[in-house]
Amino acid sequence: MATGNLFEDQGWTLEAPIEDQPTLIRAIYDKKQIELKDDSFGLYKFADWLPIHRMLKGSNAPVTYKSEGLAKELGLSNLYITFSGYWPEKGITMPTCSFKETESYSVGARLAKDEKRILVVASAGNTARAFARVCSDNDIPLLLCLPEDNLNAMWFDEPIKDCVKLVVTKTGGDYFDAIHLSNIAAEMDMFIPEGGAKNVARRDGMATTTLSAVTHIGKIPEYYFQAVGSGTGAIAAWEANLRLIEDGRFGSNKMKLMVSQNKPFTPIHDAWKADSRHMLHLDDNLARKQVEDILAKVLSNRKPPYPIIGGLYDAMKDAGGDVLLASNEEAIAAAKLFEGTEGNDIHPAASVAVATLINAVKDGIVNKDDLIMLNITGGGEERFHREKELVYLKPVMVFDLDPKPEEVKAKLKELYS
């Protein structure tokens, strides 16, 4: 994205070869016009625009529908909801109730079938649950790194196989500590780093939310609402938008990216409002305290792919939009309103997005006839928990918050010997 250089994918390319500055890379697909497969393919109905070698079993595609209840409540005539989660009546049954499955089914399918190394993923919760489920169901070896305080996110409706191992950073740590742990593991030859936002499979998997909306509506929306921790989902939406313009059948506009954060943890908001490409300084202890205070723990990335070329800053500068804020109280009220008007519970992060949409209507930022896509990134979890018997994945190791790399490597070697 920095220089526009083109190169062949080596199978798991995460970085552009011989570039002077940090930059995301972007996949270029042979097909300029996407042809959807039928719904039985799950996520892989969008396979034309996914960088995959195979199709894994058990995937769901996000579903998009025109809102009636919430739209009426807010006085909007063109509100479309793209939903990822558990909602059988809408034809979607993601067993982890989160759009993170769109990433894990795409990343897992990008791995070569004969890959001997073990995939390493760091997560604050939902991503770990999605990767654990997908890798377990498809016999893909996986090492998960998670903060111990987020273990309550590791619920499943059936046991996870031994090919998935969970290690945690001890109580008091956050997502940043889990990333640090995964980076140490990734230095070892036996592991392959998943790559986060740098992995085109992760971004193009997430982009299926936008592909779902646009192919359902028949045109590109004017506004895109989503809560962000890393902002990778919004980068993915922008990239999908550019591909859809090139497709030529859905319009030529760019959706304004209306991304949101949960107060008081607002690093992306603060950098954007300062018109700074670089993240502003944030004291580690203050950041950890703010993360404790927010309802939507998954929105707690301290080092998001915001400054990197091709990252969130560039996406928002190109597409337009804003970073909006919602308090815990506003998010709770928004979740109640969504469940009351649409009929399903939603995750705290999705509630933050709904809260900022409510405020945007109130403040006249969006008008009643604007074509709006609301990305509900997780939902149906309370219902899923009521209907299923849950089991929890337990960690096999607990590491200190700032562990010595040699110690981590020795223990991991032991774990896999």
Number of C-alpha atoms within 10 A of each C-alpha: 16 15 11 8 11 13 10 8 12 7 12 18 14 20 15 21 11 7 12 9 11 14 19 19 24 20 18 14 13 9 10 15 16 19 12 16 14 10 13 11 18 21 27 28 20 22 21 17 26 25 24 21 14 15 17 19 15 16 22 25 28 30 19 25 16 18 18 17 16 22 18 12 12 15 15 20 17 19 24 25 23 24 29 29 30 26 21 10 7 12 13 19 20 27 22 30 27 25 28 25 32 30 26 26 30 28 26 24 21 21 22 13 11 6 11 13 16 19 24 23 27 27 24 26 22 22 25 25 25 25 29 30 27 24 21 18 15 17 13 21 20 23 24 23 31 33 27 21 18 20 19 11 17 23 21 21 16 14 13 20 17 11 16 21 21 21 22 27 27 19 14 14 20 26 28 21 25 25 23 18 30 25 18 15 23 20 13 14 9 14 18 21 21 24 21 21 21 21 23 25 31 28 27 30 29 28 26 29 30 29 26 22 26 22 16 16 18 12 17 26 25 15 20 25 28 28 33 28 25 22 25 23 30 27 26 25 26 26 20 22 25 16 18 25 19 14 15 11 14 17 16 15 15 21 24 21 25 24 26 29 28 34 21 18 27 24 22 32 20 14 19 20 11 12 11 14 17 14 19 13 8 10 9 11 9 11 19 18 14 17 25 17 15 19 21 24 22 23 24 26 24 21 15 20 24 24 19 19 19 19 26 26 22 17 22 22 14 14 17 14 18 17 22 24 22 24 18 19 13 18 25 19 15 24 24 16 19 21 16 13 16 15 14 18 23 28 23 25 27 27 32 36 31 30 28 27 26 17 18 15 15 12 10 9 9 18 16 15 11 14 20 26 28 26 26 27 27 24 27 26 21 14 15 21 13 10 10 11 11 14 13 15 20 15 17 10 15 16 21 15 19 12 14 12 14 10 11 17 17 10 13 17 13 9 11 8 6
